[in-house]
Amino acid sequence: MKVWMHPIEVIAFFDSQGLPRPLRYRWNGKDQPHQEPVVIKVDRILQHHEEKLAGNRMLVYRCQSVIHDLEKVYELKYELSTCKWFLYKM
């Protein structure tokens, strides 16, 4: 997997414990800048855990989706202090 760490727009819901669950996200495809943004549905959340990176608490989600007819595994990060989502690895 390649490390990206690009900010993305995410539609998510929060469960009863207050943890966000991503449903879909919009990605520009930074490897091809003139490409239209793509909306990707999160098919499965394989695992999630919390980590602390440079003192910032982040939730890490390892997810699986079909992207351009290929099934891919990737990681999304949610920064708790700023409420921002990032596409971390793909």
Biotite code that builds the C-alpha atoms (Angstrom):
import biotite.structure as struc

atoms = struc.array([
    struc.Atom([0.000, 0.000, 0.000], chain_id="A", res_id=1, res_name="MET", atom_name="CA", element="C"),
    struc.Atom([1.173, 3.495, -0.814], chain_id="A", res_id=2, res_name="LYS", atom_name="CA", element="C"),
    struc.Atom([0.988, 6.221, 1.859], chain_id="A", res_id=3, res_name="VAL", atom_name="CA", element="C"),
    struc.Atom([-1.118, 9.199, 0.682], chain_id="A", res_id=4, res_name="TRP", atom_name="CA", element="C"),
    struc.Atom([-2.364, 11.155, 3.749], chain_id="A", res_id=5, res_name="MET", atom_name="CA", element="C"),
    struc.Atom([-4.692, 13.332, 1.614], chain_id="A", res_id=6, res_name="HIS", atom_name="CA", element="C"),
    struc.Atom([-7.664, 15.144, 3.195], chain_id="A", res_id=7, res_name="PRO", atom_name="CA", element="C"),
    struc.Atom([-11.003, 13.812, 1.919], chain_id="A", res_id=8, res_name="ILE", atom_name="CA", element="C"),
    struc.Atom([-14.709, 14.563, 2.313], chain_id="A", res_id=9, res_name="GLU", atom_name="CA", element="C"),
    struc.Atom([-16.566, 11.767, 4.125], chain_id="A", res_id=10, res_name="VAL", atom_name="CA", element="C"),
    struc.Atom([-20.185, 10.910, 4.847], chain_id="A", res_id=11, res_name="ILE", atom_name="CA", element="C"),
    struc.Atom([-20.267, 9.062, 8.160], chain_id="A", res_id=12, res_name="ALA", atom_name="CA", element="C"),
    struc.Atom([-22.634, 8.241, 10.985], chain_id="A", res_id=13, res_name="PHE", atom_name="CA", element="C"),
    struc.Atom([-21.894, 8.024, 14.694], chain_id="A", res_id=14, res_name="PHE", atom_name="CA", element="C"),
    struc.Atom([-22.866, 4.946, 16.706], chain_id="A", res_id=15, res_name="ASP", atom_name="CA", element="C"),
    struc.Atom([-24.214, 4.960, 20.267], chain_id="A", res_id=16, res_name="SER", atom_name="CA", element="C"),
    struc.Atom([-20.683, 5.161, 21.747], chain_id="A", res_id=17, res_name="GLN", atom_name="CA", element="C"),
    struc.Atom([-19.889, 8.228, 19.627], chain_id="A", res_id=18, res_name="GLY", atom_name="CA", element="C"),
    struc.Atom([-17.524, 6.481, 17.190], chain_id="A", res_id=19, res_name="LEU", atom_name="CA", element="C"),
    struc.Atom([-17.761, 7.572, 13.537], chain_id="A", res_id=20, res_name="PRO", atom_name="CA", element="C"),
    struc.Atom([-18.399, 4.934, 10.858], chain_id="A", res_id=21, res_name="ARG", atom_name="CA", element="C"),
    struc.Atom([-17.538, 6.004, 7.288], chain_id="A", res_id=22, res_name="PRO", atom_name="CA", element="C"),
    struc.Atom([-20.166, 5.256, 4.638], chain_id="A", res_id=23, res_name="LEU", atom_name="CA", element="C"),
    struc.Atom([-18.640, 6.864, 1.527], chain_id="A", res_id=24, res_name="ARG", atom_name="CA", element="C"),
    struc.Atom([-16.012, 9.437, 0.617], chain_id="A", res_id=25, res_name="TYR", atom_name="CA", element="C"),
    struc.Atom([-14.990, 11.707, -2.244], chain_id="A", res_id=26, res_name="ARG", atom_name="CA", element="C"),
    struc.Atom([-11.457, 11.414, -3.597], chain_id="A", res_id=27, res_name="TRP", atom_name="CA", element="C"),
    struc.Atom([-9.815, 13.591, -6.247], chain_id="A", res_id=28, res_name="ASN", atom_name="CA", element="C"),
    struc.Atom([-7.337, 10.983, -7.419], chain_id="A", res_id=29, res_name="GLY", atom_name="CA", element="C"),
    struc.Atom([-4.171, 12.947, -6.637], chain_id="A", res_id=30, res_name="LYS", atom_name="CA", element="C"),
    struc.Atom([-2.109, 10.693, -8.912], chain_id="A", res_id=31, res_name="ASP", atom_name="CA", element="C"),
    struc.Atom([-4.066, 12.216, -11.849], chain_id="A", res_id=32, res_name="GLN", atom_name="CA", element="C"),
    struc.Atom([-4.895, 15.855, -10.947], chain_id="A", res_id=33, res_name="PRO", atom_name="CA", element="C"),
    struc.Atom([-7.145, 16.575, -13.962], chain_id="A", res_id=34, res_name="HIS", atom_name="CA", element="C"),
    struc.Atom([-9.396, 13.632, -13.098], chain_id="A", res_id=35, res_name="GLN", atom_name="CA", element="C"),
    struc.Atom([-12.982, 14.170, -11.847], chain_id="A", res_id=36, res_name="GLU", atom_name="CA", element="C"),
    struc.Atom([-13.590, 13.497, -8.124], chain_id="A", res_id=37, res_name="PRO", atom_name="CA", element="C"),
    struc.Atom([-14.756, 9.935, -7.484], chain_id="A", res_id=38, res_name="VAL", atom_name="CA", element="C"),
    struc.Atom([-17.295, 8.949, -4.815], chain_id="A", res_id=39, res_name="VAL", atom_name="CA", element="C"),
    struc.Atom([-16.320, 5.632, -3.244], chain_id="A", res_id=40, res_name="ILE", atom_name="CA", element="C"),
    struc.Atom([-18.692, 3.580, -1.088], chain_id="A", res_id=41, res_name="LYS", atom_name="CA", element="C"),
    struc.Atom([-17.101, 1.839, 1.903], chain_id="A", res_id=42, res_name="VAL", atom_name="CA", element="C"),
    struc.Atom([-18.177, -1.786, 1.422], chain_id="A", res_id=43, res_name="ASP", atom_name="CA", element="C"),
    struc.Atom([-16.600, -3.239, 4.573], chain_id="A", res_id=44, res_name="ARG", atom_name="CA", element="C"),
    struc.Atom([-14.723, -2.019, 7.623], chain_id="A", res_id=45, res_name="ILE", atom_name="CA", element="C"),
    struc.Atom([-12.187, -4.769, 8.260], chain_id="A", res_id=46, res_name="LEU", atom_name="CA", element="C"),
    struc.Atom([-10.809, -3.354, 11.504], chain_id="A", res_id=47, res_name="GLN", atom_name="CA", element="C"),
    struc.Atom([-10.453, -0.121, 13.431], chain_id="A", res_id=48, res_name="HIS", atom_name="CA", element="C"),
    struc.Atom([-8.240, 1.069, 16.257], chain_id="A", res_id=49, res_name="HIS", atom_name="CA", element="C"),
    struc.Atom([-7.064, 4.272, 17.916], chain_id="A", res_id=50, res_name="GLU", atom_name="CA", element="C"),
    struc.Atom([-3.514, 5.579, 17.642], chain_id="A", res_id=51, res_name="GLU", atom_name="CA", element="C"),
    struc.Atom([-1.632, 8.605, 18.868], chain_id="A", res_id=52, res_name="LYS", atom_name="CA", element="C"),
    struc.Atom([0.526, 10.312, 16.242], chain_id="A", res_id=53, res_name="LEU", atom_name="CA", element="C"),
    struc.Atom([2.636, 13.244, 17.503], chain_id="A", res_id=54, res_name="ALA", atom_name="CA", element="C"),
    struc.Atom([0.207, 13.686, 20.398], chain_id="A", res_id=55, res_name="GLY", atom_name="CA", element="C"),
    struc.Atom([-2.869, 13.734, 18.117], chain_id="A", res_id=56, res_name="ASN", atom_name="CA", element="C"),
    struc.Atom([-5.458, 11.039, 18.750], chain_id="A", res_id=57, res_name="ARG", atom_name="CA", element="C"),
    struc.Atom([-6.607, 9.411, 15.508], chain_id="A", res_id=58, res_name="MET", atom_name="CA", element="C"),
    struc.Atom([-9.013, 6.625, 14.667], chain_id="A", res_id=59, res_name="LEU", atom_name="CA", element="C"),
    struc.Atom([-7.683, 4.330, 11.931], chain_id="A", res_id=60, res_name="VAL", atom_name="CA", element="C"),
    struc.Atom([-10.118, 2.342, 9.772], chain_id="A", res_id=61, res_name="TYR", atom_name="CA", element="C"),
    struc.Atom([-8.927, -0.432, 7.457], chain_id="A", res_id=62, res_name="ARG", atom_name="CA", element="C"),
    struc.Atom([-11.650, -0.675, 4.804], chain_id="A", res_id=63, res_name="CYS", atom_name="CA", element="C"),
    struc.Atom([-12.436, -2.555, 1.621], chain_id="A", res_id=64, res_name="GLN", atom_name="CA", element="C"),
    struc.Atom([-14.201, -1.252, -1.504], chain_id="A", res_id=65, res_name="SER", atom_name="CA", element="C"),
    struc.Atom([-14.565, -1.888, -5.202], chain_id="A", res_id=66, res_name="VAL", atom_name="CA", element="C"),
    struc.Atom([-12.774, 0.958, -7.004], chain_id="A", res_id=67, res_name="ILE", atom_name="CA", element="C"),
    struc.Atom([-12.738, 0.985, -10.831], chain_id="A", res_id=68, res_name="HIS", atom_name="CA", element="C"),
    struc.Atom([-13.836, -2.696, -10.887], chain_id="A", res_id=69, res_name="ASP", atom_name="CA", element="C"),
    struc.Atom([-10.980, -3.743, -8.558], chain_id="A", res_id=70, res_name="LEU", atom_name="CA", element="C"),
    struc.Atom([-11.423, -4.739, -4.934], chain_id="A", res_id=71, res_name="GLU", atom_name="CA", element="C"),
    struc.Atom([-8.995, -2.655, -2.861], chain_id="A", res_id=72, res_name="LYS", atom_name="CA", element="C"),
    struc.Atom([-8.030, -2.445, 0.802], chain_id="A", res_id=73, res_name="VAL", atom_name="CA", element="C"),
    struc.Atom([-7.160, 1.004, 2.149], chain_id="A", res_id=74, res_name="TYR", atom_name="CA", element="C"),
    struc.Atom([-6.919, 2.966, 5.398], chain_id="A", res_id=75, res_name="GLU", atom_name="CA", element="C"),
    struc.Atom([-8.866, 6.044, 6.448], chain_id="A", res_id=76, res_name="LEU", atom_name="CA", element="C"),
    struc.Atom([-7.854, 8.190, 9.422], chain_id="A", res_id=77, res_name="LYS", atom_name="CA", element="C"),
    struc.Atom([-10.122, 10.424, 11.490], chain_id="A", res_id=78, res_name="TYR", atom_name="CA", element="C"),
    struc.Atom([-8.395, 13.099, 13.569], chain_id="A", res_id=79, res_name="GLU", atom_name="CA", element="C"),
    struc.Atom([-10.412, 13.554, 16.773], chain_id="A", res_id=80, res_name="LEU", atom_name="CA", element="C"),
    struc.Atom([-9.182, 17.065, 17.657], chain_id="A", res_id=81, res_name="SER", atom_name="CA", element="C"),
    struc.Atom([-10.003, 18.658, 14.267], chain_id="A", res_id=82, res_name="THR", atom_name="CA", element="C"),
    struc.Atom([-12.755, 16.256, 13.046], chain_id="A", res_id=83, res_name="CYS", atom_name="CA", element="C"),
    struc.Atom([-10.957, 15.813, 9.691], chain_id="A", res_id=84, res_name="LYS", atom_name="CA", element="C"),
    struc.Atom([-10.763, 12.668, 7.566], chain_id="A", res_id=85, res_name="TRP", atom_name="CA", element="C"),
    struc.Atom([-7.703, 11.527, 5.596], chain_id="A", res_id=86, res_name="PHE", atom_name="CA", element="C"),
    struc.Atom([-7.079, 8.836, 3.004], chain_id="A", res_id=87, res_name="LEU", atom_name="CA", element="C"),
    struc.Atom([-3.967, 7.411, 4.613], chain_id="A", res_id=88, res_name="TYR", atom_name="CA", element="C"),
    struc.Atom([-2.968, 4.340, 2.579], chain_id="A", res_id=89, res_name="LYS", atom_name="CA", element="C"),
    struc.Atom([-4.159, 2.766, -0.643], chain_id="A", res_id=90, res_name="MET", atom_name="CA", element="C"),
])
